[in-house]
């Protein structure tokens, strides 16, 4: 498939500050955060994850407040969701609809270029194997009697949808995360860092067969790789323990490290273990902060321009805005719809620290990069 660059942009062009990352704290300070809404819903300190019902309740409340701020007296009556995974995004869509009492439609996209363009509709989920199908989806929604107007809220997934489109540009987001893990482990292990051993451990454990241990949480995986690199455990023993069922969770793994904490003496890792252990005990889903701070830096670096690069080269090396999502969002915004961005990326990997912000660094949704979209057959 041929791709074309549509100039520079930032997600803030159409989302403004109506963006929340994993901690559910809107970038627009006028909107309520999770901490503001938790008492209303009887929630504790734990941050709900994207596929949980409580997440949908919190986001629905934020959407109502955002609409009230921009168009007082105009209620939300319909919901549109644009994402890239049927499980996480489709579930979040249904939960937000249920919490808000809204009907809606959800577009799940990817570029699966090995297959002919196709889509399937199951319930209110429109699943397409081309991002270029978004205009057809919007026309279909209108034909079902859902006006695309000021009474519609449009929720746009950020990672691998609005940026780093799945099947097109998502590998660059993955590469930034892996580099963040590697940089963190290398910095902490110093001369004891073995890059080949790290890659072997990371590639092995970053598979669904080990989700019982890692829960697909990159903080957990990064910490496990660190402890393996320090020699406290061997990869083969961890693999065997997962297979025979004696190691069932990350809590079990870090609990064993805590029991052997004395063995970390002299490694320089005692303080980082204590920090991660404290966050895990507090129920923080992002316990390895040092890794996420590095991920922010490695991700920001991939928004840099590549002078004189082709769209294909840019997609291989830098994070691009998905032009099809951008064009749909701008068209919906023009018709009065409320736009809102969701990201499950941790805040620590998405926002600059106060010192970084003072130095001019920006949140991911404010960073400019190229918007790249597919070229239609009738375009030159």
KOLMAR-422847 format. One record per residue: residue in three letters; x, y, z of N, C-alpha, C in turn. Coordinates in steps of 0.2 Angstrom, whole numbers, padded with zeros to 4 digits, always signed. Layout:
N
ALAXYZXYZXYZ...
END
This chain:
380
UNK+0004-0006+0000+0000+0000+0000+0004+0006+0000UNK+0002+0011-0004+0006+0017-0004+0003+0022+0001UNK+0008+0026+0004+0006+0031+0009+0008+0038+0007UNK+0005+0043+0010+0006+0050+0009+0007+0054+0015UNK+0011+0059+0015+0012+0063+0021+0007+0069+0020UNK+0003+0071+0025-0002+0076+0025+0000+0082+0030UNK+0007+0083+0030+0009+0089+0034+0010+0087+0042UNK+0013+0092+0046+0014+0091+0053+0007+0092+0057UNK+0007+0089+0062+0001+0090+0067+0003+0087+0073UNK-0002+0088+0078-0001+0085+0085-0008+0083+0087UNK-0009+0078+0091-0016+0076+0093-0020+0082+0096UNK-0016+0086+0099-0020+0092+0102-0023+0096+0097UNK-0022+0095+0091-0025+0099+0086-0033+0098+0086UNK-0035+0091+0087-0042+0090+0088-0044+0087+0095UNK-0039+0086+0099-0041+0084+0106-0041+0089+0111UNK-0036+0094+0109-0035+0099+0114-0032+0096+0121UNK-0035+0098+0126-0033+0095+0133-0037+0089+0135UNK-0042+0087+0131-0047+0082+0133-0043+0075+0132UNK-0038+0074+0136-0034+0068+0135-0033+0065+0142UNK-0034+0058+0143-0032+0055+0149-0027+0049+0148UNK-0022+0049+0152-0018+0043+0152-0020+0038+0157UNK-0016+0033+0159-0018+0028+0163-0020+0030+0170UNK-0018+0035+0173-0020+0037+0179-0027+0041+0179UNK-0030+0042+0174-0036+0045+0173-0036+0052+0176UNK-0031+0056+0174-0031+0063+0176-0031+0067+0170UNK-0036+0071+0168-0037+0074+0162-0031+0080+0161UNK-0029+0081+0155-0024+0086+0154-0027+0093+0155UNK-0034+0093+0153-0038+0099+0154-0040+0099+0162UNK-0036+0104+0165-0037+0104+0173-0044+0106+0175UNK-0049+0108+0170-0056+0110+0172-0060+0103+0173UNK-0057+0098+0170-0061+0092+0170-0060+0088+0177UNK-0065+0084+0179-0063+0080+0185-0059+0074+0184UNK-0054+0073+0189-0050+0067+0188-0053+0061+0192UNK-0049+0056+0192-0051+0050+0195-0052+0051+0203UNK-0047+0055+0206-0048+0057+0213-0054+0061+0214UNK-0056+0065+0210-0062+0069+0211-0069+0064+0211UNK-0068+0059+0206-0074+0055+0205-0075+0049+0209UNK-0069+0047+0212-0069+0041+0216-0074+0041+0222UNK-0075+0046+0226-0080+0046+0231-0087+0045+0228UNK-0088+0048+0223-0095+0047+0220-0097+0040+0218UNK-0092+0037+0216-0093+0030+0213-0091+0024+0219UNK-0089+0027+0224-0087+0022+0230-0080+0018+0228UNK-0076+0021+0224-0070+0018+0222-0064+0019+0227UNK-0060+0015+0227-0054+0015+0232-0048+0019+0229UNK-0042+0018+0231-0036+0021+0228-0034+0018+0222UNK-0036+0012+0220-0034+0008+0214-0036+0011+0208UNK-0032+0012+0203-0034+0015+0197-0037+0009+0192UNK-0043+0010+0190-0046+0004+0186-0043+0004+0179UNK-0042-0002+0176-0039-0003+0170-0045-0002+0164UNK-0042-0001+0158-0047+0001+0153-0053-0004+0152UNK-0052-0010+0153-0057-0015+0151-0062-0016+0157UNK-0061-0012+0163-0065-0013+0168-0071-0009+0168UNK-0077-0011+0172-0083-0007+0172-0082+0000+0175UNK-0078+0000+0180-0077+0006+0184-0073+0012+0180UNK-0069+0009+0175-0066+0014+0170-0071+0017+0166UNK-0076+0013+0164-0081+0016+0160-0085+0021+0163UNK-0086+0020+0170-0090+0025+0174-0087+0031+0174UNK-0080+0031+0176-0076+0037+0176-0076+0041+0170UNK-0074+0037+0164-0074+0041+0158-0081+0044+0156UNK-0086+0040+0157-0093+0043+0155-0094+0050+0159UNK-0092+0050+0166-0093+0056+0170-0089+0062+0167UNK-0082+0060+0165-0078+0065+0162-0081+0068+0155UNK-0084+0063+0151-0087+0065+0145-0093+0070+0146UNK-0097+0069+0151-0103+0073+0153-0100+0080+0155UNK-0095+0080+0159-0092+0087+0161-0089+0090+0155UNK-0086+0087+0151-0082+0090+0145-0088+0093+0141UNK-0093+0090+0140-0099+0093+0135-0102+0098+0139UNK-0103+0098+0145-0106+0104+0149-0102+0110+0149UNK-0095+0109+0149-0090+0115+0148-0091+0118+0141UNK-0091+0114+0136-0090+0117+0129-0097+0119+0127UNK-0103+0115+0128-0109+0117+0126-0114+0116+0132UNK-0115+0120+0136-0119+0120+0142-0126+0118+0140UNK-0130+0114+0143-0137+0112+0141-0138+0108+0135UNK-0132+0105+0132-0132+0100+0127-0130+0093+0129UNK-0135+0089+0131-0133+0082+0133-0130+0078+0128UNK-0126+0073+0130-0123+0068+0126-0129+0063+0125UNK-0130+0061+0119-0135+0056+0118-0133+0050+0114UNK-0127+0050+0111-0124+0045+0107-0116+0044+0108UNK-0113+0039+0107-0106+0038+0108-0103+0034+0102UNK-0097+0037+0100-0093+0034+0095-0086+0032+0097UNK-0084+0027+0096-0077+0025+0099-0073+0022+0093UNK-0067+0025+0093-0062+0022+0088-0056+0019+0091UNK-0054+0013+0090-0049+0010+0093-0046+0005+0088UNK-0041+0000+0091-0038-0004+0087-0038-0012+0090UNK-0041-0013+0096-0041-0019+0098-0048-0021+0101UNK-0051-0026+0098-0058-0028+0100-0059-0030+0107UNK-0054-0033+0110-0055-0035+0117-0055-0029+0122UNK-0049-0025+0122-0049-0019+0127-0053-0013+0124UNK-0052-0011+0118-0056-0005+0116-0064-0007+0115UNK-0065-0013+0113-0072-0015+0112-0076-0015+0119UNK-0072-0018+0124-0075-0019+0131-0076-0012+0134UNK-0070-0007+0133-0071+0000+0135-0077+0003+0132UNK-0078+0002+0126-0084+0005+0123-0090+0003+0126UNK-0091-0003+0127-0097-0006+0129-0098-0003+0137UNK-0093-0003+0140-0093-0001+0147-0095+0007+0148UNK-0092+0011+0143-0094+0018+0143-0101+0019+0141UNK-0103+0015+0136-0110+0016+0134-0115+0014+0140UNK-0113+0009+0143-0118+0006+0149-0118+0011+0154UNK-0112+0014+0156-0112+0019+0161-0115+0026+0160UNK-0115+0028+0153-0118+0034+0151-0125+0033+0149UNK-0128+0027+0148-0134+0025+0146-0135+0028+0138UNK-0130+0027+0135-0130+0029+0128-0129+0023+0123UNK-0133+0024+0117-0131+0019+0112-0125+0022+0108UNK-0122+0017+0104-0116+0019+0101-0114+0014+0096UNK-0108+0016+0092-0105+0012+0088-0097+0012+0089UNK-0094+0007+0087-0087+0006+0089-0083+0004+0082UNK-0078+0008+0080-0074+0006+0074-0067+0003+0077UNK-0066-0003+0075-0059-0006+0077-0055-0007+0070UNK-0050-0004+0070-0046-0004+0064-0039-0007+0064UNK-0036-0008+0058-0029-0010+0058-0028-0011+0050UNK-0022-0010+0048-0020-0012+0041-0017-0019+0041UNK-0021-0023+0038-0019-0030+0037-0019-0031+0029UNK-0013-0029+0027-0012-0028+0020-0011-0035+0016UNK-0010-0041+0020-0010-0047+0016-0017-0049+0014UNK-0022-0046+0016-0029-0048+0015-0032-0043+0010UNK-0037-0044+0007-0041-0039+0003-0045-0035+0008UNK-0046-0029+0006-0050-0024+0011-0057-0028+0012UNK-0058-0028+0019-0064-0031+0021-0066-0028+0028UNK-0073-0029+0030-0075-0027+0036-0080-0032+0038UNK-0081-0032+0045-0087-0036+0047-0090-0033+0053UNK-0097-0034+0054-0101-0030+0059-0104-0035+0064UNK-0102-0035+0070-0105-0039+0075-0108-0035+0081UNK-0114-0034+0081-0117-0030+0086-0116-0023+0084UNK-0113-0019+0089-0111-0012+0087-0104-0011+0086UNK-0100-0017+0084-0093-0016+0083-0092-0017+0075UNK-0089-0012+0072-0087-0012+0065-0080-0013+0065UNK-0078-0019+0063-0071-0021+0062-0068-0021+0055UNK-0063-0017+0054-0061-0016+0047-0053-0018+0047UNK-0051-0020+0041-0044-0022+0040-0040-0017+0036UNK-0043-0011+0036-0040-0005+0033-0042+0001+0037UNK-0037+0006+0039-0039+0012+0042-0043+0016+0038UNK-0041+0015+0031-0045+0019+0026-0052+0018+0026UNK-0055+0013+0030-0062+0011+0030-0066+0016+0035UNK-0062+0021+0038-0066+0025+0043-0071+0029+0040UNK-0070+0032+0034-0076+0036+0031-0082+0032+0029UNK-0081+0026+0027-0086+0021+0026-0090+0020+0032UNK-0086+0019+0038-0089+0018+0044-0094+0023+0046UNK-0091+0029+0046-0095+0035+0048-0102+0036+0044UNK-0101+0034+0037-0107+0034+0033-0112+0029+0035UNK-0109+0023+0037-0114+0018+0039-0117+0020+0046UNK-0114+0023+0050-0117+0025+0057-0122+0030+0055UNK-0121+0035+0051-0127+0039+0049-0133+0036+0046UNK-0131+0031+0042-0137+0027+0039-0141+0023+0044UNK-0138+0022+0050-0142+0018+0055-0146+0023+0059UNK-0146+0029+0058-0150+0034+0062-0146+0037+0067UNK-0139+0038+0067-0135+0041+0072-0132+0047+0070UNK-0135+0053+0071-0132+0059+0068-0126+0061+0071UNK-0121+0063+0067-0114+0065+0069-0114+0072+0071UNK-0117+0074+0077-0118+0081+0079-0116+0082+0086UNK-0118+0088+0088-0116+0090+0095-0118+0086+0101UNK-0123+0081+0099-0125+0077+0105-0121+0070+0104UNK-0116+0070+0101-0112+0064+0100-0105+0065+0103UNK-0103+0060+0108-0096+0060+0110-0092+0055+0106UNK-0086+0057+0104-0082+0053+0101-0075+0052+0105UNK-0075+0045+0107-0069+0043+0111-0064+0040+0106UNK-0058+0043+0106-0052+0040+0102-0047+0037+0106UNK-0045+0031+0105-0039+0028+0108-0033+0031+0105UNK-0028+0032+0109-0022+0036+0106-0017+0031+0104UNK-0015+0026+0108-0009+0022+0106-0011+0017+0101UNK-0008+0017+0095-0009+0012+0090-0016+0013+0086UNK-0019+0019+0087-0025+0021+0084-0023+0028+0081UNK-0024+0033+0085-0022+0040+0083-0015+0041+0081UNK-0011+0038+0085-0003+0038+0083-0001+0030+0083UNK+0004+0029+0078+0007+0022+0078+0002+0017+0076UNK-0002+0019+0071-0008+0014+0069-0006+0007+0068UNK-0010+0003+0071-0009-0004+0071-0009-0007+0064UNK-0004-0011+0063-0003-0014+0056+0001-0009+0051UNK+0002-0003+0053+0005+0002+0049+0012+0005+0052UNK+0011+0007+0059+0016+0011+0062+0017+0009+0069UNK+0014+0003+0072+0014+0002+0079+0020-0001+0081UNK+0024-0004+0076+0031-0007+0079+0035-0001+0081UNK+0035+0005+0079+0039+0010+0082+0037+0012+0089UNK+0031+0011+0091+0029+0012+0098+0032+0006+0102UNK+0032+0000+0100+0035-0006+0103+0042-0005+0104UNK+0046-0002+0099+0053-0002+0099+0055+0004+0104UNK+0051+0009+0105+0052+0014+0110+0052+0011+0117UNK+0047+0007+0118+0046+0004+0125+0051-0001+0126UNK+0053-0005+0121+0059-0010+0123+0065-0006+0124UNK+0066-0001+0120+0073+0003+0121+0072+0006+0128UNK+0066+0008+0131+0066+0011+0137+0067+0005+0143UNK+0065-0001+0142+0067-0006+0146+0074-0007+0146UNK+0077-0008+0140+0084-0010+0140+0088-0004+0143UNK+0087+0002+0141+0091+0007+0144+0091+0007+0152UNK+0085+0006+0155+0084+0006+0162+0088+0000+0165UNK+0087-0006+0162+0091-0012+0165+0098-0011+0164UNK+0101-0008+0158+0108-0007+0157+0110-0002+0162UNK+0107+0004+0163+0109+0009+0168+0110+0006+0175UNK+0105+0002+0177+0105-0001+0184+0110-0006+0185UNK+0112-0010+0180+0117-0016+0180+0124-0013+0179UNK+0124-0008+0175+0131-0005+0174+0135-0010+0170UNK+0141-0012+0172+0146-0016+0168+0143-0023+0168UNK+0139-0025+0172+0136-0032+0173+0130-0033+0168UNK+0129-0028+0164+0123-0029+0159+0125-0033+0153UNK+0122-0038+0151+0123-0042+0146+0117-0042+0141UNK+0118-0038+0135+0113-0036+0131+0110-0042+0128UNK+0114-0047+0126+0111-0053+0123+0107-0057+0127UNK+0109-0058+0134+0105-0061+0139+0098-0057+0140UNK+0099-0051+0140+0093-0047+0141+0088-0048+0136UNK+0090-0048+0130+0085-0049+0124+0082-0055+0124UNK+0086-0060+0126+0083-0067+0126+0078-0068+0131UNK+0079-0065+0137+0074-0065+0143+0068-0061+0141UNK+0069-0055+0138+0063-0051+0136+0059-0054+0131UNK+0062-0056+0126+0058-0059+0120+0055-0066+0122UNK+0058-0070+0127+0054-0076+0129+0048-0074+0134UNK+0049-0069+0138+0044-0068+0143+0039-0063+0141UNK+0040-0060+0135+0035-0055+0132+0030-0059+0128UNK+0028-0064+0130+0023-0069+0126+0017-0070+0130UNK+0012-0072+0127+0005-0073+0131+0006-0079+0135UNK+0010-0084+0134+0011-0090+0138+0013-0088+0145UNK+0016-0081+0146+0018-0079+0153+0014-0074+0156UNK+0008-0073+0153+0004-0067+0155+0001-0069+0162UNK+0001-0075+0164+0000-0076+0171+0005-0073+0176UNK+0011-0073+0174+0016-0070+0178+0017-0062+0177UNK+0016-0060+0171+0017-0053+0169+0011-0049+0168UNK+0005-0052+0167-0001-0049+0166-0001-0044+0160UNK+0004-0045+0156+0006-0041+0150+0007-0034+0152UNK+0010-0033+0158+0012-0027+0161+0020-0026+0160UNK+0021-0021+0156+0028-0020+0155+0033-0018+0161UNK+0030-0015+0166+0033-0013+0172+0036-0020+0175UNK+0031-0025+0175+0033-0031+0178+0038-0035+0174UNK+0038-0035+0168+0042-0038+0163+0049-0035+0164UNK+0049-0028+0164+0056-0024+0165+0059-0026+0172UNK+0055-0027+0177+0058-0028+0183+0061-0035+0183UNK+0057-0040+0180+0059-0047+0180+0066-0047+0176UNK+0066-0044+0171+0073-0044+0167+0078-0041+0171UNK+0077-0036+0175+0082-0033+0179+0085-0038+0184UNK+0080-0042+0187+0082-0047+0192+0086-0053+0189UNK+0084-0055+0183+0087-0060+0180+0094-0057+0178UNK+0095-0051+0176+0102-0049+0174+0106-0048+0180UNK+0103-0047+0186+0107-0047+0192+0110-0054+0194UNK+0107-0059+0191+0109-0066+0193+0105-0069+0199UNK+0100-0066+0201+0097-0068+0207+0092-0074+0205UNK+0090-0074+0199+0086-0080+0197+0089-0082+0190UNK+0088-0088+0187+0090-0089+0180+0083-0090+0176UNK+0084-0088+0170+0078-0088+0165+0075-0095+0165UNK+0079-0100+0164+0077-0107+0164+0073-0109+0170UNK+0075-0106+0175+0071-0108+0181+0064-0105+0182UNK+0064-0098+0179+0058-0095+0179+0053-0098+0174UNK+0055-0100+0168+0051-0103+0163+0048-0109+0166UNK+0052-0113+0169+0050-0120+0172+0045-0119+0177UNK+0046-0114+0181+0041-0112+0187+0035-0110+0184UNK+0035-0106+0179+0028-0104+0176+0025-0110+0173UNK+0029-0115+0169+0026-0120+0166+0023-0125+0171UNK+0026-0126+0177+0024-0131+0181+0019-0129+0187UNK+0018-0122+0186+0012-0119+0190+0015-0117+0197UNK+0021-0117+0198+0024-0115+0205+0025-0108+0205UNK+0025-0104+0200+0026-0097+0199+0020-0094+0195UNK+0015-0092+0199+0008-0090+0196+0007-0082+0195UNK+0011-0078+0198+0010-0071+0198+0016-0067+0199UNK+0016-0061+0197+0021-0056+0198+0022-0055+0205UNK+0017-0054+0209+0017-0054+0216+0021-0059+0219UNK+0020-0065+0217+0024-0071+0219+0031-0070+0218UNK+0033-0068+0212+0040-0067+0210+0043-0062+0214UNK+0040-0056+0215+0044-0050+0218+0044-0052+0226UNK+0039-0056+0228+0039-0058+0235+0045-0063+0236UNK+0047-0067+0232+0053-0071+0233+0059-0067+0233UNK+0059-0061+0229+0065-0057+0229+0065-0053+0235UNK+0060-0051+0238+0060-0048+0245+0062-0053+0250UNK+0060-0059+0250+0063-0064+0254+0071-0065+0254UNK+0073-0064+0248+0080-0064+0247+0084-0057+0246UNK+0081-0052+0249+0083-0046+0248+0090-0045+0250UNK+0093-0048+0255+0099-0048+0257+0104-0049+0252UNK+0102-0054+0247+0107-0055+0241+0108-0050+0236UNK+0104-0044+0237+0105-0039+0233+0110-0034+0235UNK+0112-0035+0241+0118-0031+0244+0124-0031+0240UNK+0126-0025+0238+0132-0025+0234+0131-0024+0227UNK+0124-0026+0225+0123-0025+0218+0121-0018+0216UNK+0119-0014+0221+0116-0007+0219+0109-0007+0218UNK+0106-0013+0218+0099-0013+0216+0094-0013+0222UNK+0096-0013+0228+0092-0013+0234+0087-0008+0234UNK+0089-0002+0232+0085+0004+0233+0079+0004+0227UNK+0081+0002+0221+0076+0001+0216+0071-0005+0217UNK+0074-0010+0220+0069-0015+0222+0064-0013+0228UNK+0067-0009+0233+0062-0007+0238+0057-0002+0235UNK+0059+0002+0230+0054+0007+0227+0049+0003+0223UNK+0051-0002+0219+0046-0006+0215+0041-0010+0220UNK+0044-0013+0225+0041-0017+0230+0035-0013+0234UNK+0037-0007+0236+0033-0002+0239+0027+0000+0235UNK+0028+0001+0228+0023+0003+0224+0018-0003+0222UNK+0021-0009+0222+0017-0015+0221+0012-0016+0227UNK+0015-0016+0233+0011-0016+0239+0006-0011+0240UNK+0007-0005+0237+0002+0000+0237-0004-0001+0231UNK-0003-0006+0227-0008-0007+0222-0006-0003+0215UNK-0001+0000+0215+0001+0004+0209+0002+0000+0203UNK-0002+0000+0197+0000-0004+0191+0006-0002+0188UNK+0009+0004+0190+0015+0006+0186+0021+0007+0191UNK+0023+0001+0194+0028+0001+0200+0035+0003+0198UNK+0037+0002+0192+0044+0003+0190+0045+0010+0186UNK+0044+0015+0190+0044+0022+0188+0050+0023+0184UNK+0056+0021+0186+0062+0023+0182+0062+0020+0175UNK+0059+0015+0174+0058+0012+0167+0053+0017+0163UNK+0048+0019+0166+0043+0023+0162+0046+0030+0161UNK+0050+0032+0165+0053+0039+0164+0058+0038+0158UNK+0061+0033+0157+0065+0032+0151+0061+0030+0145UNK+0055+0027+0146+0051+0026+0140+0048+0033+0137UNK+0047+0037+0142+0045+0044+0139+0050+0047+0135UNK+0056+0046+0137+0062+0049+0133+0063+0046+0126UNK+0062+0039+0126+0063+0035+0120+0057+0036+0115UNK+0051+0037+0118+0046+0039+0114+0046+0046+0111UNK+0047+0051+0115+0048+0058+0113+0053+0058+0107UNK+0059+0054+0107+0064+0054+0102+0061+0052+0096UNK+0056+0048+0096+0053+0045+0089+0048+0050+0086UNK+0047+0056+0089+0043+0061+0086+0047+0065+0082UNK+0053+0065+0082+0058+0069+0078+0056+0068+0071UNK+0058+0074+0067+0057+0074+0060+0063+0070+0057UNK+0061+0067+0051+0067+0064+0047+0067+0068+0040UNK+0072+0073+0040+0072+0077+0034+0073+0073+0027UNK+0068+0075+0023+0069+0072+0016+0067+0064+0016UNK+0064+0062+0021+0062+0055+0021+0055+0053+0017UNK+0055+0048+0015+0049+0046+0011+0044+0044+0017UNK+0037+0044+0015+0032+0041+0020+0034+0034+0023UNK+0036+0030+0019+0037+0023+0021+0043+0023+0026UNK+0048+0027+0024+0054+0027+0029+0052+0030+0035UNK+0048+0035+0035+0046+0038+0041+0042+0033+0046UNK+0037+0030+0043+0033+0025+0046+0038+0019+0049UNK+0043+0018+0046+0048+0013+0049+0052+0015+0055UNK+0053+0022+0056+0057+0024+0061+0054+0029+0066UNK+0049+0032+0064+0046+0037+0068+0038+0036+0069UNK+0036+0039+0075+0029+0038+0076+0025+0044+0072UNK+0020+0041+0069+0016+0046+0065+0009+0046+0067UNK+0005+0052+0066-0002+0053+0067-0005+0049+0061UNK-0011+0045+0063-0014+0042+0058-0019+0047+0054UNK-0018+0048+0048-0021+0053+0045-0029+0052+0044UNK-0030+0046+0043-0038+0044+0043-0041+0045+0049UNK-0038+0044+0055-0041+0046+0061-0041+0054+0062UNK-0036+0057+0060-0036+0064+0061-0041+0067+0056UNK-0042+0065+0050-0047+0068+0046-0054+0067+0048UNK-0055+0061+0051-0062+0059+0054-0063+0064+0060UNK-0058+0064+0064-0059+0068+0070-0061+0076+0068UNK-0057+0078+0064-0058+0085+0062-0065+0086+0059UNK-0067+0082+0055-0074+0082+0052-0079+0082+0057UNK-0078+0077+0062-0083+0077+0067-0083+0083+0072UNK-0077+0085+0073-0077+0092+0077-0081+0097+0073UNK-0080+0098+0067-0083+0103+0063-0091+0102+0064UNK-0093+0096+0065-0100+0095+0065-0103+0096+0072UNK-0098+0098+0077-0100+0099+0084-0099+0093+0089UNK-0097+0088+0086-0096+0082+0091-0090+0083+0096UNK-0091+0080+0102-0086+0081+0107-0081+0076+0106UNK-0074+0078+0106-0069+0073+0105-0065+0072+0111UNK-0063+0066+0113-0060+0064+0119-0055+0059+0118UNK-0049+0059+0120-0043+0054+0119-0042+0050+0125UNK-0041+0044+0124-0039+0039+0130-0033+0036+0128UNK-0029+0035+0133-0022+0031+0132-0021+0027+0139UNK-0019+0021+0138-0018+0016+0143-0010+0017+0145UNK-0007+0021+0141+0000+0022+0143+0001+0026+0149UNK+0006+0023+0154+0006+0027+0160+0008+0034+0160UNK+0006+0038+0164+0007+0045+0164+0015+0046+0164UNK+0018+0042+0168+0026+0043+0168+0029+0042+0162UNK+0026+0039+0157+0029+0038+0150+0026+0042+0145UNK+0021+0047+0147+0018+0051+0143+0018+0058+0144UNK+0020+0060+0150+0021+0067+0152+0028+0069+0155UNK+0030+0075+0153+0036+0077+0156+0036+0078+0164UNK+0042+0077+0167+0042+0079+0174+0042+0087+0174UNK+0041+0090+0180+0041+0097+0181+0047+0100+0178UNK+0053+0097+0180+0059+0100+0177+0059+0099+0169UNK+0057+0094+0167+0057+0093+0159+0052+0098+0156UNK+0047+0099+0159+0042+0104+0157+0044+0111+0157UNK+0048+0112+0162+0051+0119+0162+0056+0120+0157UNK+0059+0114+0155+0065+0115+0150+0061+0115+0143UNK+0055+0114+0142+0051+0115+0136+0049+0108+0133UNK+0050+0103+0137+0047+0096+0134+0040+0096+0135UNK+0036+0092+0131+0029+0092+0130+0026+0085+0132UNK+0019+0085+0133+0016+0079+0134+0015+0076+0127UNK+0015+0069+0126+0015+0066+0120+0009+0069+0115UNK+0003+0071+0118-0002+0073+0114-0001+0080+0111UNK+0004+0084+0113+0006+0090+0111+0012+0090+0106UNK+0015+0084+0105+0021+0084+0101+0019+0084+0094UNK+0022+0088+0090+0021+0088+0082+0025+0082+0079UNK+0021+0079+0074+0024+0074+0070+0021+0074+0063UNK+0023+0070+0058+0019+0069+0052+0013+0066+0053UNK+0008+0068+0049+0001+0064+0048+0002+0060+0042UNK+0001+0054+0042+0002+0049+0036-0004+0045+0035UNK-0006+0045+0029-0012+0041+0027-0011+0037+0021UNK-0015+0032+0020-0015+0028+0014-0017+0032+0008UNK-0014+0031+0002-0016+0034-0004-0022+0030-0007UNK-0027+0033-0009-0033+0030-0012-0031+0028-0020UNK-0034+0023-0022-0032+0021-0029-0033+0026-0034UNK-0037+0031-0033-0038+0036-0038-0034+0042-0037UNK-0030+0042-0032-0025+0048-0031-0019+0046-0034UNK-0015+0052-0036-0009+0051-0039-0004+0049-0035
END
